[in-house]
Amino acid sequence: MKKIVFLFPGVGSQHVGMGKPLYDDFNVFRETMEEAGDVLGMDMTELCFSPGKKKELDRLGNAQLALVAVSVATFRVYTREIGTRPLFCMGHSLGEYSALCCAGVIPFPEVLKLVKERGTIVNETAAGIDGTMAWVINLDGKVVERVCRETLKKGREVYVSAYDSPHQTSISGVTEALMTTARELEKEGAIVYPLKLSGPFHSPLMKEAAERMAAVLGRYKYENPRCPVIANRDALPYKDAGSVVENLSVQLVSPIRWRESVNHILEQGVNTGIEVGSGKVLKFLVEKNTPSIRVFVLDDRRDLAAVADELSVNHRAPHREEIFL
């Protein structure tokens, strides 16, 4: 029996042309992108598909909006063409918003507005901090924690900001402190890749952003999840609609616990993952954690056919039930 998790990507997965094959083949994808454009007052198809818009697409605020729009549009194609319900939804960082939307917690127009405000708040907070991030590969997370603690004791702020797999983490901090920490981690055997990001995201340095975002989130109404959604901050399912404000605001100052999230769904018997949106980053991260979950992507019609075959579904038959949205 296939037990499915939907995986929703975060910033870094965006690329020019993302979603274009599905846009060309499915009305519901086109309608969703048009809906997003109407809500945001911008041409989402030009942003996502035009080669001349690459720099604009890579801007943090635009990347977040584009990823949510493409993820929800892809989810709606899946719903129409296949429709098999997942056991869990989970997203990486920004992807948690897409997961909540597709689990029926936040309506699509409202999640777009929330993500737009989130982008503004995060950018404004980061602008006041000389901070950045880096990937740390080939080193156990506990060693990374220790080195960060040692740096912090010296008054230099750097933190683990994501636990992606047993030997891949990310760190965030004040730029000078992060560079010092990177050199220490390299001595321990790590490979460190600086990220082209303008702030120390998912760390206590983003406290102002978390406080502002909590106020914004408090203005919206939410529904209980129709499918369990795993929160980044603690790798546990949302309890109910009342968990949204705390989980999404605390997410900004807490590390992403992706490894623990994968372990949680493994314990619940999940054996099939479907990356809903752009690229293959989460397929890679799940496979880094376990060989027991086979992950599919949904970039085009052939991918849909592969998923339908895996789930033993006739994807050419009409599936009109909207499973969440």
C-alpha positions as CSV (number, residue, x, y, z in Angstrom):
1,M,0.0,0.0,0.0
2,K,1.3,3.4,-0.9
3,K,1.4,5.9,1.9
4,I,2.1,9.4,0.4
5,V,3.7,12.6,1.5
6,F,3.4,15.8,-0.5
7,L,6.7,17.8,-0.4
8,F,6.6,21.6,-1.1
9,P,9.9,23.3,-2.0
10,G,11.3,26.6,-0.6
11,V,13.5,29.3,-1.9
12,G,16.4,28.0,-4.0
13,S,14.2,25.7,-6.1
14,Q,13.0,28.5,-8.4
15,H,14.2,28.6,-12.0
16,V,13.1,30.2,-15.2
17,G,10.6,28.0,-16.9
18,M,9.4,26.3,-13.8
19,G,5.9,24.9,-14.4
20,K,5.9,25.7,-18.1
21,P,5.1,22.2,-19.4
22,L,2.1,21.9,-17.0
23,Y,1.0,25.4,-17.9
24,D,1.0,24.5,-21.6
25,D,-1.0,21.3,-21.0
26,F,-3.5,21.9,-18.2
27,N,-6.2,24.6,-18.0
28,V,-6.3,24.4,-14.2
29,F,-2.6,25.3,-14.0
30,R,-3.1,28.4,-16.3
31,E,-6.2,29.4,-14.3
32,T,-4.2,29.2,-11.0
33,M,-1.4,31.3,-12.3
34,E,-3.9,33.9,-13.6
35,E,-5.6,33.9,-10.2
36,A,-2.2,34.5,-8.5
37,G,-1.5,37.4,-10.9
38,D,-4.9,38.9,-10.2
39,V,-4.4,38.7,-6.4
40,L,-0.9,40.2,-6.5
41,G,-1.3,42.6,-9.4
42,M,1.6,41.2,-11.4
43,D,2.2,38.9,-14.4
44,M,3.2,35.6,-12.8
45,T,3.7,33.8,-16.1
46,E,6.2,36.4,-17.3
47,L,8.0,36.3,-14.0
48,C,8.3,32.5,-14.1
49,F,8.8,31.8,-17.8
50,S,10.6,34.7,-19.3
51,P,14.5,34.2,-19.6
52,G,14.9,38.0,-19.3
53,K,13.3,37.9,-15.8
54,K,15.8,35.6,-14.1
55,K,17.3,38.3,-11.8
56,E,13.8,39.5,-11.0
57,L,12.6,35.9,-10.2
58,D,15.6,35.3,-8.0
59,R,14.8,38.3,-5.7
60,L,13.6,36.8,-2.4
61,G,10.1,38.2,-2.4
62,N,9.4,37.3,-6.0
63,A,10.9,33.8,-5.7
64,Q,8.6,33.1,-2.7
65,L,5.5,34.2,-4.5
66,A,6.4,32.3,-7.7
67,L,7.1,29.1,-5.8
68,V,3.8,29.2,-3.9
69,A,1.9,29.9,-7.1
70,V,3.6,27.1,-9.0
71,S,3.3,24.6,-6.1
72,V,-0.5,25.2,-5.7
73,A,-1.0,25.1,-9.5
74,T,0.9,21.8,-9.6
75,F,-1.2,20.5,-6.7
76,R,-4.4,21.3,-8.5
77,V,-3.2,19.5,-11.6
78,Y,-2.5,16.4,-9.5
79,T,-5.9,16.7,-7.9
80,R,-7.7,16.7,-11.2
81,E,-5.6,14.1,-12.9
82,I,-4.9,11.6,-10.1
83,G,-6.5,12.7,-6.8
84,T,-5.1,10.1,-4.4
85,R,-4.9,11.6,-1.0
86,P,-1.6,12.0,0.9
87,L,-1.0,10.9,4.4
88,F,1.0,14.0,5.2
89,C,2.0,17.4,3.7
90,M,5.3,19.0,4.5
91,G,7.3,21.9,3.1
92,H,10.8,23.3,3.5
93,S,10.8,26.8,4.9
94,L,8.6,28.8,2.6
95,G,7.1,25.5,1.4
96,E,5.3,25.2,4.8
97,Y,3.0,27.9,3.5
98,S,2.2,26.0,0.3
99,A,1.7,22.8,2.4
100,L,-0.8,24.6,4.6
101,C,-2.7,26.0,1.6
102,C,-3.0,22.7,-0.1
103,A,-4.1,21.1,3.2
104,G,-7.0,23.5,3.3
105,V,-5.7,25.6,6.2
106,I,-5.2,28.9,4.3
107,P,-7.1,29.9,1.1
108,F,-4.9,30.5,-1.9
109,P,-5.5,34.2,-2.2
110,E,-4.8,34.7,1.4
111,V,-1.6,32.6,1.4
112,L,-0.3,34.8,-1.4
113,K,-1.0,37.9,0.6
114,L,0.7,36.4,3.7
115,V,3.8,35.4,1.7
116,K,4.0,38.8,0.1
117,E,4.0,40.4,3.6
118,R,6.5,37.8,4.9
119,G,8.9,38.7,2.1
120,T,8.7,42.4,2.9
121,I,9.2,41.8,6.6
122,V,12.1,39.4,6.1
123,N,13.8,41.7,3.6
124,E,13.5,44.7,5.9
125,T,14.8,42.9,8.9
126,A,17.7,41.4,7.0
127,A,18.6,44.8,5.7
128,G,19.5,45.9,9.2
129,I,21.8,42.9,9.8
130,D,25.1,42.1,8.2
131,G,24.3,38.4,8.0
132,T,24.2,35.5,5.6
133,M,24.0,31.7,5.4
134,A,26.1,28.7,4.3
135,W,25.6,25.0,3.6
136,V,27.8,22.6,5.7
137,I,28.3,19.2,4.0
138,N,30.1,16.1,5.0
139,L,29.9,16.7,8.8
140,D,27.6,15.4,11.5
141,G,25.1,18.0,12.7
142,K,26.2,17.6,16.3
143,V,29.7,18.7,15.4
144,V,28.3,21.7,13.6
145,E,26.3,22.5,16.7
146,R,29.4,22.3,18.9
147,V,31.4,24.6,16.7
148,C,28.6,27.1,16.5
149,R,28.2,27.1,20.3
150,E,32.0,27.7,20.7
151,T,31.8,30.7,18.4
152,L,28.7,32.0,20.2
153,K,30.5,31.8,23.5
154,K,33.0,34.3,22.1
155,G,30.3,36.8,21.4
156,R,30.0,36.0,17.7
157,E,26.5,35.1,16.6
158,V,26.2,32.0,14.4
159,Y,23.6,29.3,14.6
160,V,22.5,26.0,12.9
161,S,19.6,27.0,10.7
162,A,18.6,23.7,9.1
163,Y,19.1,20.0,9.7
164,D,18.6,18.7,6.3
165,S,20.2,15.2,6.5
166,P,22.7,13.4,8.7
167,H,25.6,15.1,7.0
168,Q,24.1,18.3,5.6
169,T,23.1,21.3,7.6
170,S,23.0,25.0,7.1
171,I,24.3,27.8,9.3
172,S,23.2,31.4,9.7
173,G,24.8,34.3,11.4
174,V,26.6,37.6,11.3
175,T,28.8,37.5,8.2
176,E,32.2,37.8,10.0
177,A,31.2,35.2,12.6
178,L,29.9,32.8,10.0
179,M,33.1,33.1,8.0
180,T,35.2,32.3,11.1
181,T,32.9,29.4,11.9
182,A,33.2,28.1,8.3
183,R,37.0,27.9,8.7
184,E,36.7,26.0,11.9
185,L,34.2,23.6,10.3
186,E,36.5,23.0,7.4
187,K,39.2,22.0,9.9
188,E,36.7,19.4,11.2
189,G,36.4,18.0,7.6
190,A,33.3,19.9,6.4
191,I,32.8,21.3,2.9
192,V,31.2,24.8,3.3
193,Y,29.3,26.5,0.5
194,P,28.3,30.1,1.1
195,L,24.7,30.9,0.0
196,K,23.8,33.9,-2.0
197,L,21.2,35.1,0.6
198,S,20.9,38.5,2.1
199,G,20.2,37.5,5.7
200,P,20.7,35.1,8.6
201,F,17.4,33.3,8.1
202,H,16.0,30.7,10.5
203,S,18.1,32.0,13.4
204,P,17.5,34.2,16.5
205,L,18.9,37.1,14.6
206,M,15.5,37.3,12.8
207,K,13.6,38.0,16.1
208,E,12.2,41.3,14.8
209,A,10.8,39.5,11.7
210,A,9.2,36.8,13.8
211,E,7.5,39.4,16.1
212,R,6.2,41.4,13.1
213,M,5.1,38.2,11.3
214,A,3.2,37.0,14.3
215,A,1.2,40.3,14.3
216,V,0.4,39.8,10.6
217,L,-0.6,36.2,10.9
218,G,-2.9,37.1,13.8
219,R,-5.1,39.1,11.4
220,Y,-6.1,36.1,9.4
221,K,-8.5,33.2,10.0
222,Y,-7.5,29.6,9.5
223,E,-9.1,26.2,9.1
224,N,-8.1,22.9,10.7
225,P,-5.8,20.8,8.4
226,R,-7.6,18.3,6.3
227,C,-4.4,16.4,6.1
228,P,-1.6,16.5,8.8
229,V,1.0,19.1,8.0
230,I,4.5,18.8,9.5
231,A,5.8,22.0,11.1
232,N,9.5,23.0,10.4
233,R,10.0,24.2,13.9
234,D,9.5,20.9,15.8
235,A,9.0,18.3,13.0
236,L,5.5,17.5,14.4
237,P,2.0,17.8,12.8
238,Y,0.0,20.9,13.4
239,K,-2.4,20.3,16.2
240,D,-5.2,22.6,14.7
241,A,-5.8,26.0,13.2
242,G,-4.7,27.6,16.4
243,S,-1.1,26.4,15.8
244,V,-0.6,28.5,12.7
245,V,0.5,31.8,14.1
246,E,3.0,30.4,16.5
247,N,4.4,27.8,14.1
248,L,4.9,30.2,11.2
249,S,6.3,33.0,13.3
250,V,8.7,30.8,15.3
251,Q,9.8,29.2,12.1
252,L,11.7,32.4,11.3
253,V,13.9,32.1,14.3
254,S,14.2,28.3,14.5
255,P,16.2,25.8,12.5
256,I,14.3,23.7,9.9
257,R,14.1,20.2,11.3
258,W,13.9,18.4,8.0
259,R,15.8,15.3,9.1
260,E,13.4,14.9,12.1
261,S,10.4,15.5,9.8
262,V,11.5,12.7,7.5
263,N,12.0,10.4,10.5
264,H,8.5,11.2,11.7
265,I,6.8,10.3,8.5
266,L,8.9,7.2,8.2
267,E,7.6,6.1,11.6
268,Q,4.1,6.5,10.2
269,G,4.8,4.2,7.3
270,V,5.2,6.7,4.5
271,N,6.9,5.1,1.5
272,T,6.1,7.5,-1.4
273,G,6.9,11.1,-1.8
274,I,5.7,13.6,-4.4
275,E,7.5,16.9,-4.8
276,V,4.8,19.4,-5.7
277,G,6.3,22.4,-7.4
278,S,9.6,23.3,-8.8
279,G,12.7,21.2,-9.2
280,K,14.1,18.2,-7.3
281,V,15.7,19.7,-4.2
282,L,13.4,17.9,-1.8
283,K,13.6,14.6,-3.6
284,F,17.4,14.9,-3.1
285,L,17.0,15.8,0.6
286,V,14.6,12.9,1.3
287,E,16.8,10.4,-0.4
288,K,19.8,11.7,1.6
289,N,17.9,10.7,4.7
290,T,16.4,7.4,3.7
291,P,16.2,4.9,0.9
292,S,12.7,3.8,2.1
293,I,10.8,6.7,0.6
294,R,10.7,6.8,-3.2
295,V,10.2,10.4,-4.4
296,F,8.6,11.5,-7.6
297,V,8.6,15.0,-9.1
298,L,5.7,16.6,-11.1
299,D,7.3,18.8,-13.7
300,D,5.4,17.6,-16.8
301,R,2.8,15.1,-18.2
302,R,5.3,12.2,-18.2
303,D,5.9,12.7,-14.5
304,L,2.1,12.6,-13.9
305,A,2.0,9.3,-15.8
306,A,4.8,7.9,-13.7
307,V,3.0,8.9,-10.5
308,A,-0.3,7.5,-11.7
309,D,1.4,4.2,-12.6
310,E,3.1,4.1,-9.1
311,L,-0.3,4.6,-7.4
312,S,-2.1,2.3,-9.8
313,V,-4.4,5.2,-11.0
314,N,-5.9,5.6,-14.5
315,H,-4.8,9.3,-14.9
316,R,-6.7,9.6,-18.1
317,A,-10.0,9.1,-16.3
318,P,-11.5,12.4,-15.0
319,H,-10.8,13.0,-11.3
320,R,-13.1,16.0,-10.5
321,E,-13.0,15.8,-6.7
322,E,-11.0,18.7,-5.2
323,I,-9.3,16.7,-2.4
324,F,-8.4,19.8,-0.4
325,L,-8.7,23.1,-2.2
